[in-house]
Amino acid sequence: MTSLRAEVDQAAAALAKAHVPSPRSDAMLLAAHATGADRSELERRMLLGGEVEPDQVRRLRALVAERTTRVPLQHLTGTAPFRRLELQVGPGVFVPRPETEAVADLALTELIAPAGSDGTAMPVVVDLCTGSGALALAIADEVPGAHVTAVEVDDLALAWAARNIELTGLPVDLIAADATAPPADVPALAGLIGSVDVVVSNPPYIPVGMVPLEPEVAEHDPSVALYGGSEDGLAIPLAVAATAATLLRPGGLLVMEHADGQGESLPCALRTAGAWAEVADHPDLAGRPRAAVARRVG
C-alpha cells in the first residue's frame, strides 16, 4: 500500500503544475472523497502515517487527472458546501460560490431579527433564479418556519434544485418559471403578489461577449446561468428586479448578487427604476462589490 501523505503531496504537486487554484486544498478534498473520509479524518490519518488502498489510489489519481483539466472540483466530488448545507451539484447547474453567502447574510439579517419576536407571522421569501436552490435552502434552514419559494426556468437546474430540496428535507416550494415574466402570468406566483417580505436573487449577470477567465466557469457552468442578456450584463438582473418589485410588499427587501464591476451600475439602475428606496451596495468577504439591496417603496 501507499502512504496517504505521499499521495496527497503528489496530487497537490500535479494540481499546482496545472495552475489549479488552491492545489493543496483541492488535493485534500479529492483524497477525502476518494477514501470516503471527511477532511478532519483524512488529516488524522495523514498525521498518523496512514496508508491508502490500491483501489483508492487509482480513484484519487483519476480524479486528480480530471481536475488538472479544470473540471470543477464540485463536479468531481458531487457536492458544494453552502453555509450549513452540503448541496448536490454537477453538470447543468451553476456551482454555488462562497461569495454568494454574502447575499444570504444580507437576507438573513433582514429576516431573523423580526422573525417571531413580536408574534407576527413568519416571513415570506422568494428566490428568483434559484439554480441549485442554494439561497432558498439556506434561508429555509436558518429561518425555521419561513415560507420559501424558489423559481427556476432551466430544466437541468430544476432537477438539481428538486434533488437538493428532497435530500435536505427543507420546506421549499419549487416553481418552474421564468423569473423575468410578470408574476401575474405565473399561477404559482400570482398569489404572492404584494405579500413577499424578501426577494433574493443570483441572476445571470456577466456582460454578453465577455468570457469568464476561470475555465471552471467558462467551460462548465451553464451559459443560461451566466450571461445577463446585454453588453452591460444588467438586462436580465433588471427584469428580475421588476418581478421582485411586483412580488414584494411595501417595505420589502430585494437582495441581488452582481458582478464585481456592477457595484455602481446596478444600484444606479435600481434608483432610476422608481420602485426602490434605500438602495445600497455591499461587498463580499474579499471586499469586492457583490450585492445590491433595495427596499420596495409603498
C-alpha positions in Angstrom: 0.0 0.0 0.0 1.0 3.6 -0.5 1.4 6.4 2.1 -1.6 8.6 2.2 0.5 11.7 2.8 2.7 10.8 -0.3 -0.4 10.5 -2.5 -1.8 13.8 -1.3 1.6 15.5 -1.8 1.7 14.1 -5.3 -1.8 15.2 -6.1 -1.1 18.7 -4.8 2.0 18.9 -7.0 0.1 17.8 -10.1 -2.6 20.4 -9.5 -0.1 23.2 -8.9 1.6 22.3 -12.1 -1.7 22.6 -13.9 -2.2 26.1 -12.3 -5.3 24.9 -10.4 -6.2 27.4 -7.7 -5.8 26.1 -4.1 -4.0 22.9 -5.2 -3.3 21.7 -1.7 -6.9 22.2 -0.5 -8.2 20.5 -3.7 -5.9 17.6 -3.2 -7.1 17.1 0.3 -10.8 17.3 -0.7 -10.2 14.8 -3.6 -8.4 12.5 -1.3 -11.1 12.6 1.2 -13.7 11.9 -1.5 -11.6 9.0 -2.9 -11.1 7.4 0.5 -14.6 8.0 1.9 -13.4 10.2 4.8 -14.2 13.7 5.8 -11.3 16.2 5.8 -10.7 16.0 9.5 -10.5 12.2 9.4 -8.1 12.5 6.4 -5.8 14.8 8.3 -5.8 12.5 11.2 -4.8 9.5 9.1 -2.1 11.6 7.4 -0.7 12.7 10.8 -0.6 9.1 12.0 1.2 7.9 8.8 -1.8 6.1 7.4 -1.8 4.2 4.1 -4.3 4.1 1.2 -5.7 1.1 -0.5 -4.7 0.4 -4.2 -8.3 1.0 -5.5 -8.4 4.3 -3.6 -5.1 5.3 -5.1 -6.4 4.6 -8.6 -9.6 6.6 -7.8 -7.7 9.5 -6.4 -5.3 9.7 -9.4 -8.2 9.6 -11.8 -9.9 12.4 -10.0 -6.7 14.5 -10.0 -6.2 13.9 -13.7 -9.7 15.3 -14.4 -9.1 18.3 -12.1 -5.9 19.2 -13.9 -8.1 19.7 -17.0 -10.1 22.2 -14.9 -13.2 20.1 -14.4 -14.7 21.8 -11.3 -13.9 20.3 -8.0 -17.5 20.2 -7.1 -18.4 18.2 -10.2 -15.8 15.6 -9.2 -17.0 15.3 -5.6 -20.7 15.9 -6.5 -21.2 18.3 -3.6 -20.7 22.0 -2.9 -20.8 23.5 0.6 -23.0 26.4 1.2 -23.3 27.8 4.7 -24.5 24.9 6.9 -25.5 22.8 3.9 -23.8 20.3 1.5 -25.6 20.6 -1.8 -25.6 18.2 -4.7 -24.2 19.7 -7.9 -23.0 18.6 -11.3 -23.1 19.3 -15.0 -26.1 21.6 -15.9 -26.2 23.7 -12.8 -24.3 26.7 -11.6 -22.0 25.8 -8.7 -22.7 28.0 -5.7 -19.7 30.1 -4.7 -18.7 31.3 -1.2 -19.2 34.9 -2.2 -23.0 34.2 -2.6 -23.1 33.5 1.1 -22.9 37.3 1.5 -26.2 37.5 -0.3 -27.7 35.0 2.2 -26.2 37.0 5.1 -28.0 40.2 3.9 -31.3 38.4 3.6 -30.9 36.7 6.9 -30.1 39.9 8.7 -33.4 41.2 7.4 -35.3 38.1 8.3 -34.0 36.8 11.6 -34.4 39.9 13.7 -38.2 40.2 13.5 -39.0 36.6 12.9 -41.4 35.6 15.6 -40.1 38.2 18.0 -43.4 40.0 18.4 -45.8 37.2 17.5 -46.1 38.2 13.9 -46.4 35.8 11.0 -43.3 34.1 9.8 -41.7 35.8 6.7 -42.4 35.1 3.1 -39.3 34.7 0.9 -38.8 34.2 -2.9 -35.6 33.1 -4.5 -35.6 34.1 -8.2 -33.1 32.2 -10.5 -32.5 29.6 -7.7 -30.2 27.3 -9.7 -29.2 24.5 -7.2 -31.5 26.0 -4.6 -28.6 27.3 -2.5 -30.1 30.6 -1.3 -33.6 29.3 -0.8 -32.4 26.3 1.1 -30.0 28.3 3.3 -32.9 30.6 4.3 -35.3 27.7 5.0 -32.5 26.1 7.1 -31.7 29.2 9.1 -35.2 30.7 9.4 -37.4 27.8 10.5 -41.0 28.5 9.7 -40.2 30.9 6.8 -42.4 30.4 3.7 -39.7 30.0 1.0 -40.4 29.7 -2.7 -37.7 29.1 -5.3 -38.1 29.9 -9.0 -36.0 28.5 -11.9 -36.6 28.2 -15.6 -33.9 25.8 -16.7 -34.8 22.1 -16.7 -31.4 20.8 -15.6 -31.1 23.3 -12.8 -34.7 22.5 -11.7 -33.7 18.8 -11.4 -30.7 19.7 -9.2 -32.8 22.0 -7.0 -35.5 19.4 -6.6 -32.9 16.9 -5.6 -31.4 19.2 -3.0 -34.8 20.0 -1.6 -35.6 16.3 -1.3 -32.2 15.4 0.3 -32.2 18.2 2.8 -35.9 17.8 3.7 -36.2 21.6 3.9 -39.6 23.2 3.2 -39.0 25.0 -0.1 -41.7 25.3 -2.8 -40.0 24.9 -6.3 -41.6 26.6 -9.3 -40.7 26.1 -12.9 -41.0 29.6 -14.3 -39.1 32.4 -16.0 -38.1 34.9 -13.3 -38.4 37.7 -15.7 -42.0 37.0 -16.6 -44.8 39.1 -14.9 -45.8 37.2 -11.8 -49.5 37.6 -12.7 -48.8 35.3 -15.7 -47.4 32.6 -13.4 -50.2 31.0 -11.5 -47.9 29.7 -8.7 -46.6 33.2 -8.1 -49.8 35.3 -8.7 -50.9 34.6 -5.1 -47.7 36.1 -3.7 -48.0 39.5 -5.4 -47.6 42.3 -2.9 -47.0 39.9 0.0 -43.4 38.9 0.0 -41.0 40.1 2.7 -37.7 39.4 1.0 -36.7 38.5 -2.6 -33.2 37.1 -3.1 -31.6 36.5 -6.5 -28.3 35.5 -8.0 -29.3 36.1 -11.6 -27.2 35.8 -14.8 -25.1 39.0 -14.9 -22.0 38.5 -17.0 -21.9 41.0 -19.9 -22.7 39.4 -23.3 -19.4 38.9 -25.2 -17.3 38.7 -22.0 -15.7 35.2 -21.4 -15.0 34.3 -17.8 -11.3 33.9 -17.0 -11.7 30.7 -15.0 -12.1 27.6 -17.2 -14.3 26.0 -14.5 -16.8 28.8 -15.2 -16.4 29.4 -18.9 -16.4 25.7 -19.8 -18.6 24.0 -17.2 -21.2 26.4 -15.8 -24.3 26.6 -18.0 -24.5 29.7 -20.1 -28.1 30.3 -19.1 -26.8 30.9 -15.6 -24.0 33.3 -16.6 -24.9 35.9 -19.2 -27.0 38.9 -18.4 -28.6 39.5 -21.8 -26.9 42.8 -22.7 -23.5 44.4 -23.1 -23.5 45.7 -19.5 -24.9 42.4 -18.2 -27.9 44.2 -16.5 -30.8 43.3 -18.8 -31.8 40.1 -17.0 -31.0 41.4 -13.5 -33.2 44.4 -14.0 -36.0 42.3 -15.4 -35.7 40.1 -12.4 -35.8 43.2 -10.2 -39.0 44.2 -11.9 -40.5 40.8 -10.9 -39.3 41.3 -7.4 -40.9 44.8 -7.2 -44.3 43.2 -8.1 -43.9 40.4 -5.5 -42.7 42.5 -2.6 -44.9 44.2 -0.1 -44.2 47.9 0.5 -41.0 48.0 2.6 -40.0 44.5 1.5 -36.3 44.0 0.6 -34.6 42.9 -2.6 -31.1 41.4 -2.3 -29.4 40.7 -5.6 -25.9 39.4 -6.4 -24.0 41.1 -9.2 -20.5 41.1 -10.9 -17.8 43.0 -9.0 -17.8 45.5 -11.8 -21.5 46.3 -11.4 -21.3 47.8 -7.9 -22.3 51.2 -9.2 -24.2 50.5 -12.3 -26.8 48.1 -10.8 -27.7 50.3 -7.8 -27.9 53.3 -10.1 -30.3 51.5 -12.4 -32.4 50.4 -9.5 -32.7 54.0 -8.2 -33.7 55.1 -11.7 -36.4 52.5 -11.9 -38.5 54.4 -9.4 -39.8 51.3 -7.4 -36.9 51.3 -4.9 -35.7 53.3 -1.9 -32.7 52.8 0.4 -30.6 51.4 -2.4 -27.2 50.4 -1.3 -24.3 48.1 -2.3 -22.4 45.6 -0.1 -19.0 43.9 -0.5 -18.2 40.2 -0.2 -15.7 38.8 2.3 -12.9 39.7 -0.1 -14.0 43.4 -0.2 -15.3 43.3 -3.7 -18.7 44.8 -4.6 -21.1 41.8 -4.6 -24.7 42.5 -3.7 -27.2 45.3 -4.1 -30.1 45.8 -1.7 -33.2 47.9 -2.2 -36.4 48.4 -0.3 -39.8 48.5 -2.2 -41.5 51.8 -1.9 -45.1 51.9 -0.9 
